[in-house]
Amino acid sequence: MLKIEVCCGSADDVSRAALAGADRVELNSALFAGGLTPSLGSLIQARKMVKIPIICMLRPRAGGFCYSEVEFQTMLTDIRALANAGADGFALGCLTQDGELDRARCQGLIATAGGKEVVFHRAFDCMQTHAVETLHDLAELGFKRVLTSGRKPTAQEGRDLIRDLHAVSLIEVLPGSGIRRIDLVEFLTYTGCDQVHLTYHDLEKDLSIRNPEISFAGCTPPDDSFSVINIAGLSHFINQFR
């Protein structure tokens, strides 16, 4: 039987996905940035409303998957708090600057998850290491499944690799990216997979912003970049007023 996981950006999304019949949800914040760690409040509220499994994204910032020590400590703090608040599992992935698996940090996060199921997210699709060898590493570390588009822009384009990974039968393979726009029956028959991950959002308007000259969004950086405080520049600015 097909299991459908829906990507959610809020507790409200979780409630809607459950009402629509989702089997499992992945709870995030900031879906426009690829999905970041959700707030504790959003998980607590979602947990009150639904009984289906909630997988929490564990990603402290956008712009890649190689984290500073402060960011890693933040992930450890988040995973403890979210686990205690009722998360059923976590989607996470740590890489090195060379795009290889950061085994030590992944192992540390899994140990801190307290037995909750752990998913290696689409950092898998960014890696240069051999896919099947990486799958062996993930299984050894204790990951339950991997979310992947087969290292292509969409799961349909990456279906050959998805089929090969599923055939290895080491951990579950969860295809994602572009699932809404394909012949799903044909795709599942071809790959052998029995679960999918998809996003199903529409835009709604919030008319409370009445001043068109004001914008809070700024510019979204490229996927391989992220915003960080310039210490020297900020210090120079502040010191002008000391």
Secondary structure, DSSP 4 states (H G I P E B T S, - for coil): --EEEEEESSHHHHHHHHHHT-SEEEE-B-GGGT-BPPPHHHHHHHHHH--S-EEEE--SSSS-S---HHHHHHHHHHHHHHHHTT--EEEE--B-TTS-B-HHHHHHHHHHTTT-EEEE-GGGGG--S-HHHHHHHHHHHT--EEEE-TTSSSTTTTHHHHHHHHHH-SSEEEEBSSGGGS-HHHHHHHH---EEEE--------TT---TT--S---PPPTT------HHHHHHHHHTT-
